[in-house]
Each structure stands twice: as structure tokens, then as C-alpha cells.
Amino acid sequence: MAHALYIHWPFCVKKCPYCDFNSHVRSAVDYAKWEAALISDMRFEAALSGGTPLRSIFFGGGTPSLMPPALVASLLARAQALWGFDPDIEITLEANPSSVEAEKFADLASAGINRISLGLQSLNDDALRFLGRLHSVSESLTALEIAQQNFDRVSIDLIYARPKQSETMWRAELAQALALGTDHLSLYQLTIEPNTRFATDVRIGAFLPLDDDPAADLFAVTQTMTAELGIRYYEVSNHARAGQESRHNLTYWRYQDYVGIGPGAHGRRGSYATLRHKKPENYLAAITQNGHGMKEARRLSQAESASEALLMGLRLREGVCLSDLATRFGFAPENLIDARQAEMMQRLGYVVFSADRLAVTDRGMPVLDAILGALVHSDLVAA
């Protein structure tokens, strides 16, 4: 049963140099064709995953704030007809803070969007130019003000641990961000992803990424400053006041079912992992031929599903309930994790057990990847 719907809009005005998401620049977009394609894809999935009203919808990208509000309204109307909506449904749209997109905020709110995720990325103009962003800090602040006038829930994204960024610099920028009045912040360390322009720049020596130790110091500063204002992390990179967490993303991290439509979208339907065609033209061709954009629907083994649930759930501050996962996937709790490693990490203060709940501590979050690699039972991963 689907709990959430993800709609991927693949188009951007420009490809950012750090971005490895499925985004594409096109000179023209046939909105009517895309409306028909996305509705066809929704109809296909609803026939397989209907029965439970949607608790959340997320328009991601790409840059979904480039979509005409009328298209957003049409997709939401069809989703409601196909699945039904929970009375308290969360409907999020990612947006860039350009003036052109901010002008759409009132119409997007009228279309049904009730939460906006605004990609500020930095509050420093030099940093924005380095990150390849097309907006200025002034535009960001104006767009944020407009967003806060039109939406009850607004989240902002920032990228830190940039080259040569000092603790003093980040403290000042984060303090400014925390004073903007949003109840949710997504704070990501800059990662040099393969097959991006930044990966090429690093390879040819155009710039050096920030070293691990100073990056870890900035992570610690981030946790301290957000916690002091009651905006603690609930996932390694996401911070919110109590009750303002992204319900949609919690669906992923709690490993619940969700529908993913649009180019390159992933989904989870029961024991199946679904994947749509990535290139926009290939996606449209698949819709024409098959009535859906599916590239693959792969049945996951119980071991794969349990491993994924652990890897996702341990990103959360709340952690995971081992007995629940054991019941869900048919494993004894002691077979889900490496007990020897878990005991050692608990002595070191990296994880904590409370009853049968396992969670990574504040101290462990900076080295989360290493902890996950050691904790998840080797037999489970290999199965």
C-alpha cells in the first residue's frame, strides 16, 4: 500500500556543477505531453498500489518550481482521484529562489502545495557563484519572504564544508540562516560526486575539497547551533522543530512503501524496487509504448529489504526497532546486526540500545558510513 507519492520533474535551467541528480537542460518542454505522461504513469501505479490514502506527495527534480501551477494542480487532482488524500496530507515542492519562480508561489499554494523546500544553498554571493547557482543572496531572501507569506511550512537547503570554509565563516552563515524563521533546514556537506563537473575540477586541480577533519568540525558546530535553538537533527542532514519533520522523507527512512513516477524515479512497492527510465525522451517513449515509464521492477530478497531498512533507519536520530524489523522480514533480531561490533560501538559511545531499539548517537553520526558498514550483519548483506 502506497503511503507516499514522489513525482520527478527532470528539467533545470542549468546543471549545477555539484549535482548528480537526474536533471536535464532542454530548450523547450511540451507541458501537455508531460502532463499526459505523468498521469498515465500514476494510473499504472495506482492499479498496483492503491487502497491507502496518500499521506504525502513530493515534487522533486530537477527544478519542479519551473512547472506551470496549472500542471501541478492537474497532477494533484488526478492523484487524489486515484489514491485519495489523508486529511492532513503534506504536499511539498522543491523550488529555486529566482524571482521568476517566486512569482509562482501564490499560484502553487492555490494548486495545493502546502510545503516548500527552497534551495538557497548559501547565504554568500561568492559561494553561490562557486556552486554555479543563478540567484543572489538578495533574491534568496526575497523568495524566502514570499514563500513564508504563502506556505505554512517552509524548509531551506544549505551546502557547507565548501573549499576553504572556516568554522568562523560557517558559524556566521548558519546563524543568519537560523534567524530566518524556518522550522526545517536541510544542511548538507559538499560531496564531490562522480560524473559531475566538480569531480572534473578536483581531478585537474581547479580546487581542493575541504579535508575530513575540518569538515567534521563544521558538522559538530552545526549540531550544537541547531540544538541550542530547538531545531535538532532528526536525520543526519535534516533539522527540524518537533512536529516539523518532513513526513515524506520519513517515509523513505522508515522504509515504508512509496510510489515514484517521472524520469529516473525510484519506488518501493511491497517487496519490489521500481525504477523509471532516466532520460526524459526514453521515459516518454516508454509511456507511449507501455502506458508507464517503468524500466525495472525488481523483487528484493528478504535479506536485501532488511539490509536496506537498517541502512535507511539508522540515519534517523530515532534509530530502528530490531524486533519490528525481525518480524517484518523474517529474521531473528540477533541476525540483523553484528552483535560484537554493536557492543564495541556502544562502549565507544557511537550507538545506544534502549530496549530493542538501536540508534546512532550524536558522536557516531559524523562517522555514520563506517558504523553502518560494520553494524549490518555480514551474512545479511551477503544473502
Secondary structure as UniProt FT lines:
FT   STRAND          4..9
FT   TURN            17..18
FT   HELIX           31..49
FT   STRAND          54..61
FT   HELIX           64..66
FT   HELIX           69..83
FT   STRAND          85..95
FT   HELIX           99..102
FT   TURN            103..104
FT   HELIX           105..111
FT   STRAND          115..121
FT   HELIX           125..130
FT   TURN            131..132
FT   HELIX           137..150
FT   STRAND          153..160
FT   TURN            163..164
FT   HELIX           167..178
FT   TURN            179..180
FT   STRAND          184..189
FT   TURN            194..195
FT   HELIX           197..203
FT   TURN            204..205
FT   HELIX           212..228
FT   TURN            229..230
FT   STRAND          233..235
FT   TURN            236..237
FT   STRAND          238..240
FT   TURN            242..243
FT   HELIX           247..253
FT   TURN            254..255
FT   STRAND          258..261
FT   TURN            263..264
FT   STRAND          266..269
FT   TURN            270..271
FT   STRAND          272..276
FT   HELIX           280..290
FT   STRAND          294..299
FT   HELIX           302..313
FT   TURN            314..315
FT   TURN            317..318
FT   STRAND          320..321
FT   HELIX           322..329
FT   HELIX           333..335
FT   HELIX           339..347
FT   TURN            348..349
FT   STRAND          351..354
FT   TURN            355..356
FT   STRAND          357..360
FT   TURN            362..364
FT   HELIX           365..367
FT   HELIX           368..375
FT   HELIX           378..382
//
